[in-house]
Amino acid sequence: MKPVRWTAHALASLAEREIDRAEADRAIAAPDRTIPGREGRQVLVRRFDDPVLRQPMLVCVVIDEDPDERVVVTVYKTSKLSKYLGGDAP
């Protein structure tokens, strides 16, 4: 796997949105789904149980794929499982 570089914005988003870095790293390493994003980016999506909200959520990691590395642009979480996972979500 290519090296992963986090932008300052993406790191700040982890704290602001109360997302565990380990959950984001798991989404990068083994996403449940990869969705095409804007401007050629990819959105790596992985389901997890959010300890803050106490419900199933998705962590979404937006990356730019370069020839030499993957750049994490931003990260967010959502409860819209069916929107991102389609028929795979309850």
C-alpha positions as CSV (number, residue, x, y, z in Angstrom):
1,M,0.0,0.0,0.0
2,K,1.1,3.5,-0.7
3,P,2.1,5.8,2.1
4,V,-0.6,8.0,3.6
5,R,-0.2,11.7,4.2
6,W,-2.7,13.7,6.3
7,T,-3.4,17.3,5.5
8,A,-3.7,19.8,8.4
9,H,-7.4,20.2,7.5
10,A,-8.0,16.4,7.8
11,L,-6.2,16.2,11.2
12,A,-8.2,19.1,12.5
13,S,-11.4,17.4,11.2
14,L,-10.7,14.4,13.4
15,A,-10.8,16.5,16.5
16,E,-13.7,18.8,15.5
17,R,-15.9,15.9,14.5
18,E,-14.9,13.6,17.3
19,I,-13.6,10.9,15.1
20,D,-11.1,8.4,16.4
21,R,-7.9,8.3,14.2
22,A,-7.8,4.5,14.4
23,E,-11.3,4.3,12.8
24,A,-10.2,6.5,10.0
25,D,-7.0,4.5,9.5
26,R,-9.2,1.3,9.4
27,A,-11.3,2.9,6.6
28,I,-8.2,3.7,4.6
29,A,-6.7,0.2,5.1
30,A,-10.0,-1.8,4.6
31,P,-13.0,0.2,3.4
32,D,-16.4,-1.4,3.2
33,R,-16.9,0.6,0.0
34,T,-15.0,3.0,-2.2
35,I,-17.1,5.8,-3.8
36,P,-16.0,8.2,-6.5
37,G,-15.8,11.7,-5.2
38,R,-15.4,15.2,-6.7
39,E,-12.4,16.2,-8.8
40,G,-11.2,12.6,-9.1
41,R,-11.1,12.0,-5.4
42,Q,-12.2,8.8,-3.7
43,V,-14.4,8.4,-0.6
44,L,-13.4,5.4,1.5
45,V,-16.3,4.4,3.7
46,R,-16.3,2.0,6.7
47,R,-19.0,1.2,9.2
48,F,-18.3,1.5,13.0
49,D,-20.1,1.8,16.3
50,D,-19.7,5.4,17.5
51,P,-19.0,5.5,21.2
52,V,-19.9,9.2,21.4
53,L,-23.3,8.9,19.7
54,R,-23.9,5.3,20.7
55,Q,-25.1,4.2,17.3
56,P,-23.9,2.6,14.1
57,M,-22.1,5.2,11.9
58,L,-19.9,5.5,8.9
59,V,-16.5,7.1,8.8
60,C,-15.8,8.6,5.4
61,V,-12.3,9.5,4.4
62,V,-11.8,11.6,1.3
63,I,-8.5,11.0,-0.4
64,D,-6.5,12.2,-3.4
65,E,-4.6,9.3,-5.0
66,D,-1.2,10.4,-6.3
67,P,1.3,8.1,-8.0
68,D,3.5,8.0,-4.9
69,E,1.1,8.5,-2.0
70,R,-2.5,8.8,-0.8
71,V,-3.4,12.2,0.6
72,V,-6.2,12.4,3.2
73,V,-8.1,15.6,2.3
74,T,-10.9,15.4,4.9
75,V,-12.7,13.0,7.1
76,Y,-16.3,13.0,8.4
77,K,-18.9,10.6,9.9
78,T,-22.5,10.1,9.0
79,S,-25.5,8.1,10.2
80,K,-26.8,7.7,6.6
81,L,-25.8,4.1,6.2
82,S,-28.2,3.3,3.4
83,K,-27.1,6.3,1.4
84,Y,-23.5,5.2,1.3
85,L,-23.9,1.4,1.6
86,G,-27.1,0.9,-0.3
87,G,-28.7,-2.5,0.2
88,D,-25.9,-3.5,2.6
89,A,-27.3,-1.3,5.4
90,P,-30.2,-2.0,7.7
